[in-house]
Amino acid sequence: MATPNTFQKLAAEGLGTFWLVLGGCGTAVFAAKSIAQDSDTGTMFQQGVGFLGVSLAFGLTVLTGVYALGHISGGHFNPAVTIGAALAKRFEWKDVPAYVVVQVIGGLIAGAIILAIANGRDGFEAEGNMAANGFGDHSPAGYALWAALITEVVLTAIFVTVILGATDKRAPAGIAGIAIGFTLTLIHLISIPITNTSVNPARSTAVAFFNGNGAPAQLWLFWLAPIVGAIIAGILYPLVFGKGADEPQLDQVPNPPVPT
């Protein structure tokens, strides 16, 4: 198999981040809550996939993205993952800026498409309804800044550690996407009520400016905290797991899915 060139890697990262935001944030905007009418009584009631459905949506997007694109770019789809991989010496630092730029661009395109579709419904207001991350008054359950900071740092550190471990050459072949996808699902189940779950600066940026309502002003935390978590994971990974001379680079997932 030919080694992917730089353009192909960057295109894969942009596409994968686009898919993550469209699938995850799109589910939150369109399907988390909806109003329906009982056909017999005419009573209006609320339905939707809720926190569980949104959590699964984010997990499924990264799972499918890793299997579809991981063998091209490594399937980061997240600046924190890229930085953590570089710190763990699993990715070249010279490639970090370009990866981060295309991840943010891919996410913003998805955010714009979500907004365009949402405006197709009468009465939709983007302000406060674009699945933005937040703390304090903008936290789904009113959690304070310090609680949001701890949550995002710890969960990002765990997420990046799982990614590094699942893509390690010594890990069982073919399970990387499953482990990463289920981890992101669990992370969302824990933290949607706290911050609406970021662990990904590109995901947060993708909808913050469309959402308004304080999200742009709080965006700094959803860059700072995931990057700090990634730094923790990137530094601890080689210390805890060890590092051999044959350690794979995380610009291509070394254990792709087993063909069926």
Backbone as CSV, one residue per row, in Angstrom:
resi,resn,N_x,N_y,N_z,CA_x,CA_y,CA_z,C_x,C_y,C_z
1,MET,0.836,-1.201,0.000,0.000,0.000,0.000,0.870,1.249,0.000
2,ALA,0.581,2.218,-0.892,1.359,3.438,-0.981,1.160,4.285,0.267
3,THR,2.229,4.937,0.714,2.139,5.812,1.872,1.366,7.072,1.505
4,PRO,0.367,7.453,2.288,-0.400,8.674,1.981,0.503,9.902,1.972
5,ASN,0.234,10.817,1.059,1.016,12.051,1.029,0.414,13.068,1.998
6,THR,1.075,14.208,2.115,0.651,15.220,3.091,-0.764,15.714,2.824
7,PHE,-1.071,15.978,1.551,-2.416,16.451,1.225,-3.466,15.434,1.645
8,GLN,-3.230,14.166,1.394,-4.195,13.123,1.749,-4.382,13.044,3.260
9,LYS,-3.293,13.172,4.016,-3.399,13.136,5.475,-4.217,14.313,6.003
10,LEU,-3.933,15.503,5.475,-4.653,16.685,5.931,-6.120,16.633,5.528
11,ALA,-6.380,16.154,4.317,-7.767,16.019,3.871,-8.525,15.037,4.760
12,ALA,-7.874,13.939,5.126,-8.506,12.947,5.992,-8.800,13.520,7.368
13,GLU,-7.876,14.309,7.909,-8.105,14.933,9.218,-9.255,15.934,9.177
14,GLY,-9.289,16.736,8.113,-10.396,17.689,7.981,-11.730,16.990,7.837
15,LEU,-11.764,15.943,7.003,-12.999,15.190,6.787,-13.442,14.484,8.061
16,GLY,-12.501,13.892,8.768,-12.850,13.185,9.994,-13.398,14.106,11.071
17,THR,-12.805,15.301,11.203,-13.307,16.271,12.184,-14.676,16.795,11.763
18,PHE,-14.829,17.014,10.460,-16.134,17.415,9.930,-17.201,16.386,10.312
19,TRP,-16.905,15.118,10.132,-17.854,14.050,10.427,-18.154,13.989,11.918
20,LEU,-17.127,14.163,12.747,-17.334,14.119,14.198,-18.283,15.224,14.649
21,VAL,-18.055,16.446,14.158,-18.909,17.565,14.556,-20.308,17.416,13.968
22,LEU,-20.393,17.048,12.693,-21.705,16.898,12.065,-22.515,15.809,12.760
23,GLY,-21.890,14.668,13.043,-22.600,13.567,13.684,-22.930,13.835,15.136
24,GLY,-21.944,14.338,15.897,-22.152,14.554,17.322,-22.971,15.792,17.631
25,CYS,-22.503,16.936,17.170,-23.236,18.175,17.431,-24.559,18.203,16.669
26,GLY,-24.561,17.602,15.467,-25.809,17.534,14.712,-26.882,16.762,15.459
27,THR,-26.495,15.653,16.085,-27.452,14.896,16.891,-27.954,15.722,18.061
28,ALA,-27.031,16.457,18.701,-27.430,17.288,19.840,-28.418,18.373,19.427
29,VAL,-28.189,18.979,18.264,-29.048,20.075,17.811,-30.389,19.567,17.294
30,PHE,-30.355,18.507,16.472,-31.570,18.067,15.783,-32.394,17.024,16.544
31,ALA,-31.717,16.185,17.326,-32.409,14.994,17.830,-32.399,14.828,19.337
32,ALA,-31.603,15.596,20.057,-31.546,15.411,21.513,-32.900,15.682,22.149
33,LYS,-33.564,16.746,21.669,-34.892,17.092,22.172,-35.758,17.470,20.977
34,SER,-36.971,17.007,20.973,-37.916,17.400,19.931,-39.325,17.403,20.518
35,ILE,-40.174,18.182,19.925,-41.558,18.293,20.389,-42.460,17.512,19.438
36,ALA,-43.268,16.643,19.995,-44.203,15.841,19.201,-45.612,16.026,19.747
37,GLN,-46.583,15.573,18.959,-47.991,15.707,19.357,-48.647,14.339,19.368
38,ASP,-49.327,14.032,20.453,-50.063,12.775,20.554,-51.206,12.784,19.543
39,SER,-51.237,11.778,18.688,-52.237,11.746,17.617,-53.657,11.566,18.136
40,ASP,-53.803,10.994,19.334,-55.137,10.753,19.881,-55.665,11.946,20.681
41,THR,-54.793,12.497,21.536,-55.244,13.548,22.443,-54.870,14.959,21.978
42,GLY,-53.911,15.014,21.063,-53.441,16.316,20.622,-52.481,16.970,21.598
43,THR,-52.129,16.267,22.668,-51.221,16.812,23.674,-49.794,16.883,23.132
44,MET,-49.104,17.990,23.386,-47.716,18.144,22.977,-46.813,17.552,24.050
45,PHE,-45.795,16.848,23.643,-44.848,16.281,24.593,-43.443,16.303,23.991
46,GLN,-42.449,16.189,24.874,-41.051,16.240,24.451,-40.495,14.834,24.289
47,GLN,-39.772,14.627,23.209,-39.097,13.358,22.994,-37.738,13.646,22.368
48,GLY,-36.957,12.613,22.175,-35.637,12.781,21.580,-34.673,11.745,22.123
49,VAL,-33.446,11.756,21.605,-32.472,10.734,21.982,-31.802,11.038,23.311
50,GLY,-31.840,12.286,23.776,-31.294,12.647,25.071,-29.782,12.530,25.159
51,PHE,-29.269,12.580,26.404,-27.829,12.503,26.629,-27.249,11.200,26.090
52,LEU,-27.956,10.106,26.280,-27.444,8.812,25.828,-27.265,8.792,24.318
53,GLY,-28.250,9.291,23.607,-28.162,9.301,22.157,-27.038,10.184,21.648
54,VAL,-26.873,11.354,22.261,-25.785,12.251,21.854,-24.430,11.604,22.160
55,SER,-24.313,10.959,23.301,-23.064,10.282,23.648,-22.717,9.201,22.635
56,LEU,-23.712,8.412,22.269,-23.483,7.370,21.267,-23.125,7.970,19.913
57,ALA,-23.741,9.095,19.567,-23.453,9.730,18.286,-21.992,10.149,18.203
58,PHE,-21.479,10.770,19.245,-20.063,11.159,19.236,-19.163,9.931,19.178
59,GLY,-19.497,8.902,19.949,-18.694,7.688,19.920,-18.706,7.018,18.562
60,LEU,-19.871,6.978,17.925,-19.981,6.335,16.608,-19.259,7.120,15.520
61,THR,-19.267,8.445,15.616,-18.559,9.213,14.595,-17.057,8.976,14.665
62,VAL,-16.508,8.957,15.878,-15.061,8.743,15.961,-14.717,7.293,15.637
63,LEU,-15.581,6.355,16.021,-15.334,4.945,15.691,-15.300,4.738,14.178
64,THR,-16.324,5.225,13.488,-16.368,5.046,12.038,-15.277,5.854,11.348
65,GLY,-14.986,7.046,11.885,-13.933,7.866,11.288,-12.570,7.222,11.397
66,VAL,-12.274,6.617,12.550,-10.981,5.956,12.727,-10.821,4.791,11.761
67,TYR,-11.874,3.987,11.606,-11.764,2.847,10.701,-11.707,3.284,9.237
68,ALA,-12.388,4.369,8.899,-12.397,4.822,7.510,-11.149,5.606,7.144
69,LEU,-10.618,6.387,8.097,-9.565,7.336,7.761,-8.288,7.170,8.574
70,GLY,-8.333,6.350,9.612,-7.170,6.211,10.483,-5.931,5.723,9.771
71,HIS,-6.091,4.870,8.770,-4.926,4.346,8.055,-4.309,5.385,7.131
72,ILE,-4.988,6.517,6.961,-4.447,7.593,6.135,-3.748,8.642,6.998
73,SER,-4.459,9.141,8.005,-3.915,10.259,8.789,-3.625,9.922,10.241
74,GLY,-4.088,8.778,10.709,-3.984,8.450,12.125,-5.286,8.646,12.859
75,GLY,-6.234,9.367,12.231,-7.554,9.528,12.827,-7.557,10.318,14.111
76,HIS,-6.857,11.453,14.147,-6.848,12.285,15.353,-8.177,13.026,15.519
77,PHE,-8.539,13.848,14.537,-9.779,14.634,14.519,-9.911,15.542,15.735
78,ASN,-8.786,15.932,16.312,-8.809,16.606,17.603,-7.426,17.197,17.872
79,PRO,-7.276,18.517,18.016,-5.964,19.092,18.301,-5.307,18.528,19.552
80,ALA,-6.093,18.186,20.561,-5.525,17.637,21.786,-4.864,16.288,21.522
81,VAL,-5.481,15.476,20.686,-4.898,14.176,20.337,-3.598,14.375,19.570
82,THR,-3.586,15.304,18.652,-2.385,15.579,17.866,-1.242,16.030,18.764
83,ILE,-1.528,16.934,19.687,-0.495,17.430,20.597,-0.022,16.326,21.536
84,GLY,-0.958,15.539,22.067,-0.575,14.436,22.951,0.287,13.408,22.248
85,ALA,-0.046,13.108,21.001,0.739,12.138,20.235,2.143,12.659,19.968
86,ALA,2.260,13.956,19.704,3.583,14.538,19.470,4.426,14.498,20.739
87,LEU,3.817,14.807,21.878,4.545,14.757,23.146,4.997,13.348,23.488
88,ALA,4.190,12.370,23.094,4.548,10.965,23.335,5.522,10.440,22.289
89,LYS,5.948,11.320,21.386,6.894,10.972,20.317,6.307,9.936,19.377
90,ARG,4.987,10.038,19.177,4.287,9.167,18.249,3.853,9.927,16.996
91,PHE,4.216,11.222,16.928,3.814,12.069,15.810,4.836,13.179,15.681
92,GLU,5.082,13.613,14.462,6.094,14.630,14.217,5.577,16.032,14.575
93,TRP,6.351,16.764,15.365,5.952,18.105,15.759,5.765,19.029,14.565
94,LYS,6.553,18.835,13.514,6.463,19.707,12.352,5.093,19.622,11.669
95,ASP,4.381,18.531,11.881,3.070,18.345,11.256,1.913,18.810,12.130
96,VAL,2.195,19.173,13.379,1.129,19.543,14.313,0.338,20.769,13.851
97,PRO,0.987,21.883,13.478,0.195,23.064,13.103,-0.781,22.806,11.956
98,ALA,-0.335,22.107,10.920,-1.221,21.853,9.776,-2.394,20.970,10.180
99,TYR,-2.141,19.966,11.023,-3.226,19.105,11.485,-4.266,19.916,12.256
100,VAL,-3.786,20.771,13.164,-4.711,21.561,13.990,-5.545,22.496,13.111
101,VAL,-4.911,23.121,12.126,-5.632,24.049,11.248,-6.743,23.331,10.484
102,VAL,-6.442,22.183,9.881,-7.480,21.501,9.093,-8.552,20.907,9.990
103,GLN,-8.203,20.524,11.212,-9.222,20.038,12.147,-10.211,21.145,12.479
104,VAL,-9.703,22.341,12.748,-10.578,23.467,13.067,-11.438,23.838,11.859
105,ILE,-10.840,23.859,10.675,-11.598,24.196,9.464,-12.692,23.165,9.204
106,GLY,-12.355,21.884,9.316,-13.353,20.837,9.113,-14.508,20.957,10.083
107,GLY,-14.198,21.263,11.343,-15.245,21.440,12.344,-16.121,22.644,12.053
108,LEU,-15.513,23.754,11.652,-16.288,24.962,11.350,-17.223,24.758,10.166
109,ILE,-16.768,24.031,9.165,-17.639,23.746,8.018,-18.849,22.938,8.471
110,ALA,-18.598,21.939,9.332,-19.712,21.146,9.855,-20.663,22.005,10.678
111,GLY,-20.104,22.900,11.507,-20.947,23.785,12.304,-21.813,24.670,11.437
112,ALA,-21.244,25.161,10.339,-22.014,26.008,9.425,-23.139,25.229,8.758
113,ILE,-22.869,23.975,8.413,-23.900,23.142,7.792,-25.019,22.827,8.791
114,ILE,-24.648,22.540,10.031,-25.670,22.306,11.067,-26.564,23.530,11.207
115,LEU,-25.967,24.710,11.249,-26.734,25.941,11.371,-27.664,26.136,10.181
116,ALA,-27.141,25.875,8.975,-27.958,26.042,7.771,-29.168,25.122,7.795
117,ILE,-28.963,23.878,8.182,-30.075,22.921,8.242,-31.063,23.324,9.328
118,ALA,-30.543,23.699,10.494,-31.408,24.064,11.622,-32.292,25.251,11.276
119,ASN,-31.788,26.166,10.468,-32.584,27.327,10.076,-33.728,26.964,9.128
120,GLY,-33.765,25.707,8.704,-34.873,25.251,7.874,-36.136,24.969,8.663
121,ARG,-36.047,25.076,9.983,-37.229,24.883,10.828,-37.709,26.231,11.343
122,ASP,-38.969,26.506,11.166,-39.542,27.771,11.628,-39.335,27.933,13.130
123,GLY,-38.883,29.092,13.518,-38.745,29.400,14.928,-37.402,29.040,15.527
124,PHE,-36.500,28.416,14.758,-35.198,28.046,15.325,-34.379,29.296,15.601
125,GLU,-33.760,29.327,16.775,-32.853,30.395,17.143,-31.507,29.779,17.482
126,ALA,-30.469,30.209,16.790,-29.145,29.630,16.996,-28.585,29.944,18.376
127,GLU,-28.879,31.112,18.907,-28.301,31.524,20.184,-28.684,30.554,21.295
128,GLY,-27.663,29.922,21.851,-27.869,28.980,22.940,-28.353,27.609,22.522
129,ASN,-28.440,27.351,21.219,-29.008,26.075,20.748,-28.130,25.351,19.729
130,MET,-26.810,25.585,19.795,-25.903,24.965,18.834,-24.938,23.983,19.492
131,ALA,-25.328,23.420,20.633,-24.531,22.386,21.320,-23.165,22.896,21.737
132,ALA,-23.084,24.178,22.117,-21.812,24.750,22.551,-21.433,24.252,23.938
133,ASN,-20.145,24.339,24.231,-19.640,23.988,25.559,-19.667,25.215,26.457
134,GLY,-19.792,24.986,27.759,-19.825,26.125,28.660,-19.713,25.720,30.118
135,PHE,-19.523,26.720,30.956,-19.489,26.518,32.407,-20.310,27.618,33.068
136,GLY,-20.552,27.470,34.360,-21.362,28.458,35.057,-22.773,28.478,34.509
137,ASP,-23.257,29.645,34.141,-24.612,29.778,33.615,-24.784,29.057,32.277
138,HIS,-23.679,28.746,31.613,-23.741,28.099,30.295,-23.442,26.597,30.370
139,SER,-23.278,26.084,31.576,-23.176,24.639,31.793,-24.580,24.057,31.809
140,PRO,-24.808,22.908,31.167,-26.160,22.327,31.166,-26.755,22.160,32.561
141,ALA,-25.916,21.850,33.547,-26.431,21.675,34.909,-25.862,22.704,35.881
142,GLY,-25.260,23.777,35.354,-24.813,24.868,36.205,-23.508,24.636,36.937
143,TYR,-22.605,23.822,36.411,-21.330,23.553,37.077,-20.375,24.735,36.933
144,ALA,-19.584,24.977,37.986,-18.682,26.116,38.037,-17.466,25.923,37.139
145,LEU,-16.743,27.024,36.916,-15.548,26.996,36.071,-14.557,25.936,36.539
146,TRP,-14.273,25.913,37.851,-13.252,24.976,38.336,-13.666,23.519,38.120
147,ALA,-14.953,23.230,38.228,-15.439,21.871,37.987,-15.301,21.511,36.511
148,ALA,-15.617,22.474,35.645,-15.468,22.246,34.208,-14.013,22.033,33.840
149,LEU,-13.118,22.819,34.453,-11.687,22.699,34.173,-11.165,21.320,34.557
150,ILE,-11.485,20.875,35.756,-11.032,19.551,36.207,-11.585,18.463,35.291
151,THR,-12.863,18.555,34.967,-13.511,17.546,34.122,-12.825,17.433,32.772
152,GLU,-12.603,18.567,32.125,-12.031,18.541,30.780,-10.576,18.089,30.782
153,VAL,-9.813,18.495,31.776,-8.414,18.061,31.861,-8.328,16.555,32.067
154,VAL,-9.050,16.053,33.063,-8.970,14.626,33.408,-9.493,13.749,32.272
155,LEU,-10.646,14.092,31.720,-11.226,13.242,30.677,-10.422,13.290,29.382
156,THR,-9.837,14.452,29.062,-8.977,14.500,27.877,-7.727,13.667,28.092
157,ALA,-7.150,13.726,29.277,-5.966,12.916,29.565,-6.275,11.432,29.403
158,ILE,-7.429,11.012,29.892,-7.830,9.610,29.752,-8.053,9.269,28.285
159,PHE,-8.744,10.143,27.565,-9.038,9.896,26.151,-7.758,9.740,25.327
160,VAL,-6.824,10.654,25.516,-5.567,10.583,24.753,-4.767,9.348,25.149
161,THR,-4.782,8.987,26.422,-4.081,7.780,26.861,-4.669,6.535,26.209
162,VAL,-5.997,6.450,26.145,-6.642,5.316,25.486,-6.246,5.255,24.013
163,ILE,-6.226,6.403,23.347,-5.858,6.428,21.930,-4.429,5.951,21.738
164,LEU,-3.515,6.447,22.557,-2.120,6.027,22.439,-1.972,4.538,22.738
165,GLY,-2.688,4.059,23.752,-2.595,2.642,24.095,-3.230,1.731,23.062
166,ALA,-4.392,2.132,22.535,-5.108,1.300,21.571,-4.399,1.223,20.227
167,THR,-3.589,2.258,19.906,-2.865,2.263,18.635,-1.408,1.823,18.785
168,ASP,-1.047,1.431,19.990,0.290,0.897,20.237,0.481,-0.385,19.429
169,LYS,1.674,-0.588,18.944,1.970,-1.779,18.145,1.708,-3.062,18.923
170,ARG,1.788,-2.975,20.255,1.593,-4.162,21.094,0.130,-4.444,21.394
171,ALA,-0.769,-3.512,21.046,-2.191,-3.706,21.312,-2.781,-4.736,20.356
172,PRO,-3.858,-5.400,20.742,-4.505,-6.362,19.841,-4.907,-5.705,18.525
173,ALA,-4.649,-6.374,17.440,-4.936,-5.812,16.119,-6.432,-5.632,15.905
174,GLY,-6.794,-4.486,15.318,-8.161,-4.272,14.877,-9.114,-3.680,15.884
175,ILE,-8.639,-3.367,17.096,-9.581,-2.898,18.128,-9.496,-1.402,18.393
176,ALA,-8.579,-0.707,17.737,-8.348,0.696,18.072,-9.622,1.526,17.966
177,GLY,-10.318,1.431,16.843,-11.517,2.236,16.647,-12.591,1.948,17.678
178,ILE,-12.757,0.684,18.037,-13.776,0.300,19.024,-13.443,0.903,20.390
179,ALA,-12.187,0.749,20.814,-11.776,1.275,22.114,-11.925,2.787,22.165
180,ILE,-11.513,3.467,21.107,-11.584,4.924,21.076,-13.036,5.396,21.046
181,GLY,-13.864,4.768,20.226,-15.262,5.156,20.116,-16.033,4.970,21.406
182,PHE,-15.842,3.823,22.066,-16.554,3.586,23.318,-16.051,4.496,24.431
183,THR,-14.754,4.824,24.404,-14.227,5.745,25.411,-14.851,7.118,25.258
184,LEU,-14.968,7.599,24.020,-15.583,8.908,23.813,-17.064,8.890,24.206
185,THR,-17.741,7.779,23.974,-19.131,7.647,24.420,-19.226,7.772,25.934
186,LEU,-18.377,7.046,26.641,-18.381,7.092,28.101,-18.044,8.485,28.618
187,ILE,-17.080,9.134,27.987,-16.713,10.494,28.385,-17.914,11.424,28.288
188,HIS,-18.690,11.283,27.218,-19.875,12.124,27.067,-20.935,11.793,28.112
189,LEU,-21.108,10.528,28.428,-22.080,10.159,29.457,-21.717,10.794,30.799
190,ILE,-20.429,10.910,31.066,-19.988,11.532,32.314,-20.191,13.039,32.291
191,SER,-19.824,13.682,31.197,-19.598,15.124,31.246,-20.565,16.001,30.470
192,ILE,-21.529,15.452,29.746,-22.500,16.329,29.083,-23.186,17.263,30.090
193,PRO,-23.623,16.775,31.256,-24.271,17.706,32.193,-23.331,18.786,32.729
194,ILE,-22.032,18.531,32.693,-21.067,19.458,33.291,-20.662,20.559,32.308
195,THR,-20.205,20.157,31.117,-19.697,21.141,30.151,-20.315,20.992,28.761
196,ASN,-21.196,20.044,28.584,-21.680,19.642,27.264,-20.599,18.883,26.503
197,THR,-19.535,18.539,27.182,-18.406,17.730,26.709,-17.668,18.330,25.531
198,SER,-16.426,18.681,25.804,-15.533,19.089,24.725,-14.488,17.995,24.501
199,VAL,-13.456,17.968,25.334,-12.234,17.149,25.174,-11.666,17.298,23.763
200,ASN,-12.058,18.358,23.070,-11.661,18.548,21.674,-11.848,20.024,21.309
201,PRO,-10.758,20.789,21.252,-10.885,22.209,20.929,-11.526,22.485,19.574
202,ALA,-11.310,21.614,18.590,-11.910,21.828,17.270,-13.427,21.687,17.344
203,ARG,-13.909,20.719,18.121,-15.359,20.536,18.294,-15.973,21.759,18.965
204,SER,-15.279,22.303,19.974,-15.798,23.464,20.684,-15.834,24.694,19.779
205,THR,-14.756,24.918,19.041,-14.674,26.063,18.137,-15.716,25.971,17.036
206,ALA,-16.016,24.759,16.611,-16.909,24.536,15.474,-18.277,25.167,15.643
207,VAL,-18.761,25.265,16.880,-20.124,25.767,17.099,-20.197,26.994,18.001
208,ALA,-19.085,27.357,18.650,-19.131,28.426,19.649,-19.617,29.745,19.072
209,PHE,-19.081,30.135,17.924,-19.412,31.447,17.367,-20.798,31.464,16.729
210,PHE,-21.262,30.313,16.267,-22.632,30.226,15.761,-23.629,30.265,16.908
211,ASN,-23.218,29.715,18.049,-24.091,29.621,19.219,-24.236,30.956,19.939
212,GLY,-23.127,31.718,20.014,-23.161,32.958,20.786,-23.498,32.676,22.238
213,ASN,-24.280,33.543,22.870,-24.791,33.312,24.229,-23.676,32.994,25.221
214,GLY,-22.535,33.668,25.098,-21.436,33.470,26.033,-20.433,32.418,25.621
215,ALA,-20.754,31.583,24.640,-19.846,30.500,24.253,-18.509,31.007,23.719
216,PRO,-18.480,32.016,22.861,-17.168,32.499,22.386,-16.271,32.989,23.529
217,ALA,-16.840,33.654,24.512,-16.053,34.177,25.628,-15.508,33.063,26.522
218,GLN,-16.160,31.901,26.523,-15.709,30.780,27.358,-14.881,29.768,26.573
219,LEU,-14.663,30.037,25.303,-13.964,29.072,24.454,-12.540,28.819,24.918
220,TRP,-11.923,29.799,25.576,-10.538,29.638,26.027,-10.368,28.396,26.899
221,LEU,-11.368,28.134,27.762,-11.239,26.978,28.648,-11.235,25.674,27.856
222,PHE,-11.976,25.644,26.746,-12.107,24.410,25.979,-10.998,24.243,24.940
223,TRP,-10.042,25.169,24.975,-8.733,24.962,24.350,-7.706,24.622,25.440
224,LEU,-7.717,25.414,26.497,-6.717,25.231,27.549,-6.810,23.861,28.211
225,ALA,-7.993,23.498,28.694,-8.137,22.265,29.465,-7.810,21.005,28.648
226,PRO,-8.350,20.853,27.428,-7.965,19.664,26.648,-6.477,19.593,26.330
227,ILE,-5.855,20.747,26.080,-4.419,20.730,25.790,-3.626,20.331,27.030
228,VAL,-4.022,20.831,28.191,-3.355,20.416,29.434,-3.527,18.907,29.646
229,GLY,-4.744,18.408,29.416,-4.967,16.963,29.536,-4.119,16.176,28.562
230,ALA,-3.984,16.683,27.342,-3.156,16.008,26.333,-1.688,16.005,26.739
231,ILE,-1.227,17.115,27.322,0.165,17.187,27.788,0.416,16.147,28.872
232,ILE,-0.525,16.027,29.796,-0.387,15.015,30.863,-0.276,13.618,30.267
233,ALA,-1.186,13.302,29.334,-1.164,11.974,28.707,0.097,11.758,27.897
234,GLY,0.516,12.775,27.154,1.693,12.636,26.311,2.962,12.423,27.085
235,ILE,3.049,13.050,28.260,4.242,12.884,29.099,4.211,11.557,29.848
236,LEU,3.038,11.191,30.379,2.940,9.979,31.188,2.972,8.705,30.353
237,TYR,2.480,8.765,29.113,2.369,7.543,28.320,3.681,6.767,28.207
238,PRO,4.771,7.374,27.743,6.011,6.583,27.633,6.565,6.150,28.984
239,LEU,6.238,6.910,30.045,6.723,6.523,31.366,5.979,5.295,31.898
240,VAL,4.675,5.248,31.643,3.851,4.150,32.155,3.899,2.931,31.253
241,PHE,3.797,3.145,29.949,3.704,2.045,29.004,5.049,1.605,28.456
242,GLY,6.061,2.446,28.605,7.352,2.140,28.005,7.334,2.505,26.531
243,LYS,8.509,2.575,25.952,8.606,2.945,24.547,9.771,2.198,23.926
244,GLY,9.465,1.386,22.914,10.498,0.642,22.219,10.949,1.352,20.969
245,ALA,12.027,0.901,20.396,12.559,1.512,19.180,11.625,1.333,18.003
246,ASP,10.752,0.294,18.081,9.856,0.022,16.958,8.467,0.614,17.185
247,GLU,8.342,1.583,18.096,7.039,2.186,18.378,6.486,2.844,17.118
248,PRO,5.226,2.594,16.771,4.671,3.168,15.546,4.401,4.653,15.676
249,GLN,4.391,5.336,14.547,3.984,6.735,14.514,2.471,6.799,14.454
250,LEU,1.907,7.828,15.065,0.449,7.979,15.059,0.020,8.921,13.943
251,ASP,0.632,8.776,12.761,0.084,9.441,11.590,-0.614,8.411,10.719
252,GLN,-0.543,7.141,11.171,-1.339,6.073,10.573,-1.647,5.072,11.671
253,VAL,-2.915,4.695,11.822,-3.273,3.705,12.831,-2.627,2.382,12.468
254,PRO,-1.769,1.787,13.344,-1.022,0.594,12.964,-1.832,-0.678,12.988
255,ASN,-3.007,-0.675,13.602,-3.796,-1.895,13.658,-5.190,-1.638,13.100
256,PRO,-5.328,-1.544,11.773,-6.621,-1.271,11.171,-7.582,-2.424,11.376
257,PRO,-8.884,-2.213,11.117,-9.859,-3.279,11.331,-9.563,-4.505,10.490
258,VAL,-9.862,-5.650,11.056,-9.647,-6.899,10.346,-10.726,-7.056,9.280
259,PRO,-10.368,-7.256,8.007,-11.390,-7.399,6.957,-12.302,-8.585,7.232
260,THR,-13.574,-8.443,6.873,-14.531,-9.534,7.044,-15.065,-9.960,5.697
